[in-house]
Amino acid sequence: MAATAVQAAEPKGGAKKDRKPISPTALARLFPRVKPYIGQLSVALVCLLAASAAGLAFPAIVAVLLDTAFQHGNATFLNEIAVGLLLLFAVQASLNMVQVYLLTSTAERVIAKLRTDLFAHMVHLSPGFFTDRRTGELTSRLSSDTSVLQTVLSTNLSEFTRQSIFLVGALVMLTVKQPALTGTTLAVVPLVVGAAFIFGRMLRRASTGVQDRIAEATGTADEAFSQIRMVQSFTAESEEIRKYDKHLFDVVRAAVDRAKIRGVFFGALTFFGFSGVVVVLWEGGRLVLAGQLTAGALVSFLLYAMYVAGAVASLASLFGAYQEAAGAAHRIFELMDMTPTVIDPVAPVALPRPRRGDVALEHVHFRYQPELPEALHDVSLHIGPGEIVALVGPSGAGKTTVASLLPRFWDVTGGCITFDGMDIRDLSLRDLRESIGVVPQEPTLFSGTVRDNIAYALAGDSVAVPDSAVESAARAANAHEFIVRLPQGYDTAVGERGVKLSGGQRQRLAIARVFLKDPALVILDEATSSLDSESERLVEAAMEELLRGRSTLIIAHRLSTVLRADRVVVLEHGHVVETGSHADLLDAEGMYAKLYRGQFRAGDRVALESM
């Protein structure tokens, strides 16, 4: 028997103050995704080394050019060196081109895989995870945070390698050619490195704040777009603009703070670097005047000194970029490390075929969070094969919670739920959820075609669904007639969330989807109250056909739905307070009778009383 305790809940997205310190090792977790491209990266590294070596050869060639051409007046040699430099630069450019292509293409593939893995992980997290986070925040993690890592892999990584080669190579050449001036050049390094560490940490924190605020702004925009009809119906456009503008103000303020840190950082690097060059130039000039150094050697040394200064400054800058990337990687892998609150058993038991749809809740207790009161308390309920059970009760009684526990969107905190005699926690989630069809009160459609939305019922099978099966399901749901009248029939795009269709049309597509799935148990959150009479008639007829011969749990809002049920279960404050037929419960003059007289539509009561 599976454990009865709910798994540890995922951390709440809003609790940024509880976020763990950023670990620089988060970037190292990219390596498994980079490993398949080691061959390409090795070729890129060879090209980078060769191109950097060519760059390091340039100052030495310049020294020879100046000393030979100008001191000895050898024009032929000058021409040969000039042509040689052009060839050297051509080779260097070709090597850089290959290196950039390989690194950029590899980065695109690695980040695409990371985005896929992150998305795949998130869609397997339990519904509770998404109740604590806004959609825009999660899409921001998929887009902006991964883009930061993409920059590191495609640009910063190669630049770090190149500048490291320049730094080491230039120091070696300086030491070999003029040890006395090398000490002066290196004096600036501790200053630059110290600035990098101080400002790098500040940049990491500032960049994390910017990314968090961008995620909040994106969440606000996404929420407004998804509820645009509600926004416009209340003429709340200005309020949504105000909220978005406030978030953008926070973004700009955080970004300006980051810009100040960057400005001071790069200003310090520029001053320290060029100050070192000035000192080297001053000392070298004195050596030239004393005849201890040629002009060509001084220029060569100065170029190597600038290589050192430039490399140190670039590496310090890259350290700041690394800190930003470490923050992005931390946020991404923070999501990747979250585990679902509902997981598959280690050794799932297979449901026997055919599935009967025999469902039982046995002394079920449930609470959404440990600190919250129980949403269900000692609930026992049985739905026999082919039986229709209506679940009624006032708002907040626990009806939707019961419906959510059956497909294991959450796990019970006490008691158990069985499906065909087996604890649902011993079944694989796929096996269990394939056996249950849900018709929600607000039908959920995707922004594809009509055909795509019906065929979505079998999307988990990863096989093509025959057009005949889609059409058959549509006919059973009384949807075929309106579908063929659409501009492109079954290939008509329904728009995001099905906005191009009426409420009744969306509901019939949702029913057709469940027909195609052919589940043993149907969970029906009745949704005809907002439809016109013709749509209501068609939806009612489709539901009548859908429920025939299937076990059904109906979350009932209307009397016509209750009359369809074999048995009525009344919930109040998470308890089962009454069970029986419609007539028996009316005679009992309890909670159901009170709901019947006060909650169900008066017209329904008149219709019943006239029967």
VOGU-3710 file (C-alpha; in Angstrom, 3 decimals, decimal comma):
1> maatavqaae> 0,000/0,000/0,000  1,315/3,438/-0,894  2,110/5,927/1,835  -0,714/8,179/2,916  1,253/11,359/3,488  1,471/14,030/0,858  4,973/14,493/-0,549  6,806/17,656/0,470  5,225/20,524/-1,380  7,200/22,545/-3,881
11> pkggakkdrk> 8,448/25,902/-2,562  6,205/28,838/-3,274  7,298/31,079/-6,111  6,578/34,222/-4,203  8,950/33,397/-1,372  12,031/34,981/-2,890  13,368/35,843/0,544  13,612/32,087/1,270  15,606/31,413/-1,882  18,844/29,520/-1,298
21> pisptalarl> 22,142/31,354/-1,871  23,287/31,233/-5,480  25,845/28,492/-6,024  28,454/29,141/-8,736  28,456/25,385/-9,369  25,011/25,739/-10,946  26,747/26,502/-14,262  28,665/23,216/-14,000  25,311/21,421/-14,272  25,205/22,431/-17,923
31> fprvkpyigq> 28,072/20,035/-18,674  25,905/16,898/-19,237  24,080/18,821/-21,962  27,345/20,093/-23,459  29,076/16,694/-23,393  27,482/15,336/-26,640  29,123/18,211/-28,543  32,673/17,716/-27,250  33,884/16,954/-30,798  32,607/20,247/-32,200
41> lsvalvclla> 33,901/22,149/-29,199  37,332/20,549/-29,583  37,553/21,734/-33,182  36,417/25,191/-32,066  39,095/25,183/-29,362  41,832/24,283/-31,856  40,701/27,120/-34,136  40,605/29,478/-31,166  44,117/28,515/-30,049  45,489/28,960/-33,557
51> asaaglafpa> 43,755/32,323/-34,032  45,006/33,522/-30,638  48,551/32,404/-31,465  48,338/34,436/-34,655  47,245/37,423/-32,633  50,167/36,986/-30,248  52,584/36,886/-33,184  51,482/40,319/-34,384  53,457/42,520/-31,909  56,669/40,541/-32,541
61> ivavlldtaf> 56,267/40,966/-36,307  55,610/44,685/-35,838  58,890/45,022/-33,920  60,817/43,349/-36,745  58,979/45,486/-39,306  59,814/48,766/-37,588  63,439/47,984/-36,771  64,247/46,468/-40,164  62,322/48,799/-42,421  62,972/52,124/-40,778
71> qhgnatflne> 66,398/51,629/-39,300  67,874/49,866/-42,307  65,662/51,341/-45,047  64,791/47,922/-46,544  61,644/48,584/-48,571  61,478/45,075/-50,060  61,450/43,492/-46,628  58,758/45,990/-45,577  56,561/44,847/-48,466  57,101/41,192/-47,625
81> iavgllllfa> 56,173/41,706/-43,994  53,060/43,684/-44,962  51,915/40,864/-47,272  52,739/38,316/-44,569  50,620/40,204/-42,053  47,671/40,272/-44,451  47,965/36,510/-44,949  48,231/36,036/-41,194  45,085/38,075/-40,638  43,263/36,144/-43,390
91> vqaslnmvqv> 44,090/32,850/-41,682  43,097/34,291/-38,321  39,766/35,520/-39,732  39,009/32,075/-41,215  39,808/30,369/-37,932  37,611/32,835/-36,015  34,770/32,276/-38,466  34,863/28,495/-37,962  35,196/28,878/-34,194  32,278/31,320/-33,900
101> ylltstaerv> 30,036/29,120/-36,063  30,781/25,979/-34,072  30,343/27,635/-30,681  27,172/29,502/-31,638  25,499/26,486/-33,242  26,454/24,316/-30,276  25,095/26,886/-27,821  21,794/27,007/-29,724  21,423/23,225/-29,486  22,454/23,048/-25,830
111> iaklrtdlfa> 20,056/25,810/-24,776  17,254/24,321/-26,860  17,781/21,022/-25,008  17,850/22,869/-21,686  14,595/24,654/-22,525  13,027/21,355/-23,552  14,178/19,668/-20,352  12,953/22,564/-18,214  9,576/22,642/-19,960  9,239/18,856/-19,751
121> hmvhlspgff> 10,056/18,965/-16,054  7,572/21,725/-15,313  4,652/20,099/-17,151  5,154/17,013/-14,976  5,006/19,008/-11,744  1,814/18,762/-9,730  -0,998/21,318/-10,133  -0,151/22,795/-6,732  3,123/24,078/-8,191  1,255/26,206/-10,717
131> tdrrtgelts> -1,201/27,589/-8,179  1,757/29,252/-6,427  3,250/30,836/-9,565  2,147/33,065/-12,379  2,497/31,778/-15,920  4,512/34,807/-17,023  7,168/34,147/-14,391  7,664/30,603/-15,656  7,823/31,658/-19,313  10,403/34,261/-18,317
141> rlssdtsvlq> 12,558/31,489/-16,878  12,227/29,612/-20,165  13,161/32,647/-22,255  15,214/35,370/-20,582  17,155/33,225/-18,100  18,108/30,659/-20,714  19,112/33,495/-23,060  21,646/34,648/-20,463  23,162/31,157/-20,456  23,126/31,098/-24,244
151> tvlstnlsef> 25,290/34,236/-24,288  27,753/32,573/-21,928  28,075/29,478/-24,113  28,153/31,194/-27,505  30,236/34,297/-26,715  31,615/34,550/-23,219  33,166/31,089/-23,155  35,261/31,678/-26,281  36,142/35,192/-25,164  37,297/33,879/-21,799
161> trqsiflvga> 39,544/31,325/-23,514  40,926/33,877/-25,961  41,691/36,461/-23,298  43,277/33,839/-21,056  45,586/32,850/-23,928  46,395/36,507/-24,615  47,143/37,106/-20,926  49,447/34,111/-20,498  51,067/34,455/-23,923  51,663/38,191/-23,603
171> lvmltvkqpa> 53,139/37,784/-20,110  55,531/35,129/-21,394  56,625/37,357/-24,305  57,037/40,350/-21,979  59,139/38,361/-19,546  61,352/37,002/-22,313  61,834/40,330/-24,072  62,062/42,846/-21,219  61,794/41,517/-17,629  62,329/44,998/-16,137
181> ltgttlavvp> 59,155/46,390/-17,707  57,133/43,252/-16,985  56,949/44,071/-13,257  55,482/47,487/-14,054  52,868/45,877/-16,314  51,848/43,312/-13,704  51,416/45,921/-10,974  47,978/46,770/-12,333  46,725/43,152/-12,253  45,896/42,951/-8,498
191> lvvgaafifg> 43,893/46,166/-8,749  41,825/44,837/-11,653  41,293/41,413/-10,081  40,247/42,978/-6,777  37,743/45,213/-8,549  36,390/42,189/-10,432  35,668/40,236/-7,263  34,106/43,181/-5,443  31,932/44,394/-8,291  31,247/40,891/-9,658
201> rmlrrastgv> 29,349/39,875/-6,536  27,395/43,112/-6,602  26,554/42,547/-10,277  25,311/39,035/-9,579  22,864/40,237/-6,924  21,768/43,193/-9,052  21,236/41,015/-12,142  19,199/38,503/-10,148  16,971/41,367/-8,980  16,497/42,582/-12,563
211> qdriaeatgt> 15,559/39,104/-13,825  13,084/38,617/-10,969  11,379/41,919/-11,757  11,261/41,118/-15,468  9,542/37,835/-14,574  6,976/39,744/-12,467  6,299/42,210/-15,291  5,918/39,358/-17,780  3,505/37,640/-15,409  1,347/40,765/-15,186
221> adeafsqirm> 1,230/41,156/-18,971  0,443/37,478/-19,498  -2,387/37,639/-16,964  -3,893/40,695/-18,630  -3,709/39,140/-22,101  -5,249/35,866/-20,940  -8,153/37,743/-19,298  -8,497/40,484/-21,899  -12,292/40,198/-22,140  -12,635/40,597/-18,393
231> vqsftaesee> -10,227/43,542/-18,441  -12,156/45,305/-21,182  -15,590/44,481/-19,789  -14,669/46,359/-16,598  -12,872/49,066/-18,637  -9,822/48,269/-16,511  -7,265/48,830/-19,269  -5,792/51,816/-17,443  -5,440/49,781/-14,243  -3,616/46,978/-16,054
241> irkydkhlfd> -1,376/49,553/-17,730  -0,696/51,083/-14,317  0,261/47,709/-12,820  2,470/46,820/-15,767  4,044/50,257/-15,725  4,773/49,892/-12,007  6,519/46,585/-12,636  8,480/48,140/-15,483  9,451/51,010/-13,179  10,819/48,419/-10,756
251> vvraavdrak> 12,670/46,774/-13,650  14,168/50,066/-14,757  15,115/51,021/-11,209  16,861/47,678/-10,674  18,489/47,894/-14,099  19,706/51,448/-13,395  21,235/50,262/-10,132  22,937/47,488/-12,068  24,083/50,023/-14,679  25,664/52,147/-11,936
261> irgvffgalt> 27,617/49,152/-10,680  28,660/48,261/-14,214  29,641/51,862/-14,934  31,870/52,170/-11,873  33,285/48,707/-12,556  34,228/49,384/-16,164  35,426/52,873/-15,316  37,797/51,443/-12,723  39,002/48,784/-15,174  39,641/51,393/-17,864
271> ffgfsgvvvv> 41,570/53,674/-15,524  43,725/50,897/-14,049  44,429/49,344/-17,442  45,431/52,473/-19,322  47,319/53,855/-16,338  49,497/50,773/-16,533  50,027/51,343/-20,259  51,047/54,965/-19,611  53,594/53,941/-16,987  55,014/51,264/-19,308
281> lweggrlvla> 55,222/53,790/-22,147  56,984/56,278/-19,876  59,525/53,748/-18,627  60,072/52,299/-22,097  60,572/55,752/-23,581  63,336/56,432/-21,093  65,021/53,149/-22,105  64,799/54,113/-25,789  66,330/57,514/-25,054  69,130/55,752/-23,149
291> gqltagalvs> 69,785/53,469/-26,132  68,883/50,350/-24,156  65,771/49,586/-26,220  64,886/49,979/-29,902  61,746/51,801/-31,010  60,396/48,582/-32,574  60,968/46,647/-29,347  59,199/49,394/-27,384  56,163/49,316/-29,687  56,103/45,528/-29,519
301> fllyamyvag> 56,355/45,591/-25,734  53,661/48,243/-25,554  51,337/46,123/-27,677  51,949/43,106/-25,449  51,325/45,296/-22,402  48,020/46,403/-23,936  47,210/42,732/-24,558  47,782/42,072/-20,860  45,748/45,085/-19,763  42,967/44,291/-22,227
311> avaslaslfg> 42,917/40,618/-21,226  42,757/41,413/-17,520  39,972/43,945/-18,099  38,053/41,504/-20,323  38,436/38,658/-17,869  37,217/40,908/-15,080  34,233/41,877/-17,218  33,584/38,226/-18,056  33,673/37,457/-14,355  30,757/39,868/-13,955
321> ayqeaagaah> 28,924/38,148/-16,831  29,688/34,817/-15,203  28,077/36,021/-11,986  24,946/37,012/-13,903  24,901/33,638/-15,653  25,368/31,860/-12,315  22,251/33,632/-11,053  20,287/32,593/-14,163  21,512/29,008/-13,886  20,554/28,964/-10,213
331> rifelmdmtp> 16,994/30,058/-10,997  16,674/27,477/-13,777  18,035/24,549/-11,802  16,039/25,668/-8,779  12,987/24,808/-10,869  14,602/21,639/-12,215  15,261/20,448/-8,655  11,636/20,730/-7,627  9,898/17,396/-7,353  6,213/16,717/-7,977
341> tvidpvapva> 4,063/16,355/-4,891  2,421/13,412/-6,666  4,760/10,770/-8,103  4,497/7,401/-9,798  4,992/4,374/-7,560  8,306/2,541/-7,916  6,560/-0,634/-9,074  3,119/0,359/-10,409  0,330/-2,188/-10,564  -1,404/-2,522/-13,926
351> lprprrgdva> -5,146/-1,960/-14,097  -6,930/-5,023/-15,489  -8,821/-4,692/-18,767  -11,568/-3,929/-19,361  -11,703/-1,200/-16,769  -14,960/-1,144/-14,844  -14,813/2,317/-13,305  -15,530/1,113/-9,771  -14,366/3,990/-7,542  -14,362/4,246/-3,756
361> lehvhfryqp> -13,196/6,918/-1,315  -12,527/5,271/2,047  -12,320/7,596/5,064  -10,482/10,214/3,014  -8,842/13,209/4,669  -7,163/15,975/2,713  -5,618/19,404/3,273  -3,861/21,527/0,650  -1,098/22,743/2,961  -0,073/21,538/6,426
371> elpealhdvs> -0,967/24,901/7,943  -4,468/24,962/6,370  -7,589/23,276/7,796  -8,773/20,043/6,214  -10,690/20,459/2,973  -12,097/16,928/3,355  -12,664/15,077/6,625  -13,434/11,364/6,816  -15,190/11,261/3,420  -16,409/7,876/2,230
381> lhigpgeiva> -18,064/7,567/-1,169  -18,630/4,741/-3,667  -19,350/4,921/-7,402  -20,234/1,522/-8,810  -19,568/0,463/-12,417  -21,917/2,421/-14,671  -23,406/4,340/-11,738  -24,024/8,099/-11,875  -23,387/9,903/-8,593  -24,129/13,603/-8,145
391> lvgpsgagkt> -22,037/15,577/-5,672  -23,796/18,654/-4,332  -23,174/21,137/-1,577  -22,612/24,828/-0,906  -19,572/26,644/-2,230  -16,410/25,522/-0,454  -17,902/22,197/0,635  -15,111/20,191/-1,071  -16,797/19,062/-4,307  -13,971/20,182/-6,606
401> tvasllprfw> -11,409/18,755/-4,178  -12,985/15,300/-4,497  -12,903/15,583/-8,288  -9,230/16,611/-8,168  -8,199/13,715/-5,927  -9,568/11,015/-8,245  -6,974/11,590/-11,041  -4,312/12,223/-8,327  -3,742/15,889/-9,008  -3,183/15,823/-5,247
411> dvtggcitfd> -2,737/12,888/-2,882  -4,940/12,236/0,116  -3,448/12,962/3,533  -5,451/10,187/5,134  -7,510/7,204/4,045  -7,350/5,961/0,463  -9,060/6,041/-2,936  -9,450/2,864/-4,970  -10,108/2,356/-8,677  -11,407/-1,091/-9,602
421> gmdirdlslr> -10,328/-2,232/-6,148  -6,760/-0,909/-6,322  -5,325/2,011/-4,378  -4,773/4,701/-6,991  -1,347/5,449/-5,452  -0,274/1,944/-6,540  -1,209/2,681/-10,166  0,897/4,569/-12,677  -0,386/8,099/-13,245  -0,695/7,368/-16,966
431> dlresigvvp> -2,780/4,230/-16,383  -5,047/6,002/-13,899  -5,556/9,198/-15,865  -6,173/7,352/-19,131  -9,135/5,737/-17,341  -10,699/9,058/-16,334  -12,281/11,677/-18,577  -12,991/15,199/-17,333  -15,546/17,618/-18,783  -14,830/20,900/-16,972
441> qeptlfsgtv> -17,265/23,689/-16,335  -15,029/25,998/-18,373  -13,881/23,926/-21,385  -10,173/24,151/-22,148  -9,184/24,410/-25,808  -5,787/24,991/-27,370  -4,932/27,383/-30,189  -4,911/24,698/-32,903  -7,603/23,412/-35,199  -10,892/21,782/-34,268
451> rdniayalag> -9,406/18,440/-35,290  -6,327/18,991/-33,110  -8,450/19,829/-30,081  -10,585/16,694/-30,329  -7,584/14,477/-31,114  -5,827/15,889/-28,038  -7,686/13,187/-26,095  -5,121/10,668/-27,384  -2,104/13,000/-27,454  -0,349/10,898/-24,820
461> dsvavpdsav> -0,338/7,896/-27,195  1,940/9,734/-29,682  0,114/8,153/-32,622  -1,875/9,727/-35,417  -5,593/9,738/-34,677  -7,699/8,712/-37,711  -9,982/11,425/-39,065  -12,865/8,965/-38,900  -12,388/8,564/-35,139  -12,359/12,345/-34,651
471> esaaraanah> -15,511/12,747/-36,723  -17,242/9,910/-34,904  -16,512/11,545/-31,542  -17,768/14,880/-32,856  -21,026/13,310/-34,062  -21,573/11,672/-30,682  -21,085/15,076/-29,021  -23,554/16,820/-31,388  -20,651/18,889/-32,698  -20,281/17,615/-36,280
481> efivrlpqgy> -23,048/19,841/-37,680  -21,551/23,130/-36,492  -17,998/22,018/-37,312  -18,736/21,383/-41,004  -20,265/24,865/-41,208  -17,027/26,488/-40,067  -14,849/28,108/-42,799  -12,352/25,235/-42,965  -14,432/22,603/-41,231  -12,344/20,404/-38,947
491> dtavgergvk> -9,230/22,342/-39,982  -10,579/25,665/-38,688  -8,315/27,323/-36,124  -10,223/27,942/-32,891  -7,970/30,751/-31,588  -6,276/30,922/-28,219  -8,429/29,128/-25,609  -11,101/28,676/-28,302  -12,101/32,350/-28,395  -13,492/32,023/-31,948
501> lsggqrqrla> -16,172/29,590/-30,803  -19,290/30,067/-28,700  -19,589/28,631/-25,207  -21,833/25,795/-26,396  -19,476/24,935/-29,254  -16,474/24,828/-26,918  -18,379/22,617/-24,512  -19,344/20,154/-27,238  -15,724/19,935/-28,399  -14,717/19,175/-24,809
511> iarvflkdpa> -17,326/16,409/-24,699  -16,156/15,065/-28,088  -12,624/14,889/-26,691  -13,855/12,680/-23,820  -15,852/10,516/-26,241  -12,644/9,893/-28,193  -10,755/9,072/-24,988  -13,465/6,522/-24,026  -12,729/6,480/-20,262  -14,238/4,175/-17,664
521> lvildeatss> -14,997/7,083/-15,320  -16,276/10,528/-16,305  -15,964/13,517/-13,995  -18,520/16,069/-15,102  -18,461/19,617/-13,789  -21,781/20,635/-15,282  -21,547/23,633/-17,571  -24,861/24,459/-19,189  -26,077/27,267/-16,954  -24,575/30,030/-19,106
531> ldseserlve> -25,700/28,628/-22,478  -28,635/29,621/-24,642  -31,530/27,169/-24,790  -30,522/25,568/-28,106  -26,900/25,079/-27,073  -28,054/23,785/-23,705  -30,294/21,224/-25,384  -27,478/19,975/-27,603  -24,957/19,821/-24,762  -27,459/18,017/-22,521
541> aameellrgr> -28,109/15,459/-25,261  -24,354/14,980/-25,778  -23,795/14,481/-22,056  -26,687/12,019/-21,897  -24,975/9,940/-24,570  -21,530/10,326/-22,947  -22,674/9,074/-19,550  -24,490/6,016/-20,866  -22,816/2,915/-19,448  -19,986/4,824/-17,746
551> stliiahrls> -19,284/5,450/-14,083  -19,850/9,138/-13,515  -19,199/11,691/-10,810  -21,160/14,877/-11,417  -20,422/18,092/-9,595  -24,001/19,301/-9,801  -25,089/22,911/-9,982  -28,530/22,406/-11,495  -31,520/20,233/-10,705  -31,690/18,713/-14,193
561> tvlradrvvv> -28,236/17,271/-13,588  -29,219/15,890/-10,183  -32,256/14,134/-11,682  -29,897/12,289/-14,050  -28,027/10,768/-11,072  -28,679/7,379/-9,513  -27,576/8,704/-6,147  -26,909/12,109/-4,599  -24,123/12,789/-2,097  -24,282/16,041/-0,120
571> lehghvvetg> -21,079/17,642/1,178  -20,824/20,408/3,770  -17,553/21,751/5,204  -15,661/18,746/3,860  -18,027/16,152/5,397  -20,595/13,868/3,786  -23,815/14,906/5,504  -26,422/13,128/3,359  -26,634/10,335/0,799  -29,664/9,083/-1,089
581> shadlldaeg> -31,980/9,608/-4,035  -33,372/13,016/-4,930  -36,816/12,155/-3,561  -35,523/10,605/-0,349  -33,289/13,591/0,402  -36,144/16,027/-0,179  -38,302/14,075/2,260  -35,484/14,139/4,834  -35,712/17,973/5,003  -31,955/18,271/5,541
591> myaklyrgqf> -29,172/20,118/3,767  -30,222/18,872/0,320  -33,762/20,118/0,746  -32,392/23,477/1,827  -30,124/23,615/-1,263  -32,997/22,536/-3,475  -35,212/25,370/-2,302  -32,524/28,029/-2,077  -29,836/27,265/-4,654  -31,329/25,418/-7,620
601> ragdrvales> -33,234/27,454/-10,168  -36,878/28,112/-9,442  -37,799/27,061/-12,988  -36,238/23,667/-12,410  -38,296/23,177/-9,259  -41,497/24,066/-11,087  -40,625/21,619/-13,866  -40,042/18,876/-11,327  -43,184/19,577/-9,351  -45,277/19,435/-12,525
611> m> -44,012/15,927/-13,359
//
